[in-house]
């Protein structure tokens, strides 16, 4: 069961997904179905302050 889930997640990896879509190996419907199963984690988001490094030696 864990192997199947790991393989499914790998197919939907953003670095691989677009290529698989272009090759017709997965469909937009499959991507949407997978995205709909993901939990909304926005409540756990932490804003990051981006500052330029100060004189790092």
Secondary structure by P-SEA (a helix, b strand, c coil): caaaaaaaaaaaccccaaaaaaaccccaaaaaaaaaacccccccbbbbbbbcccccc
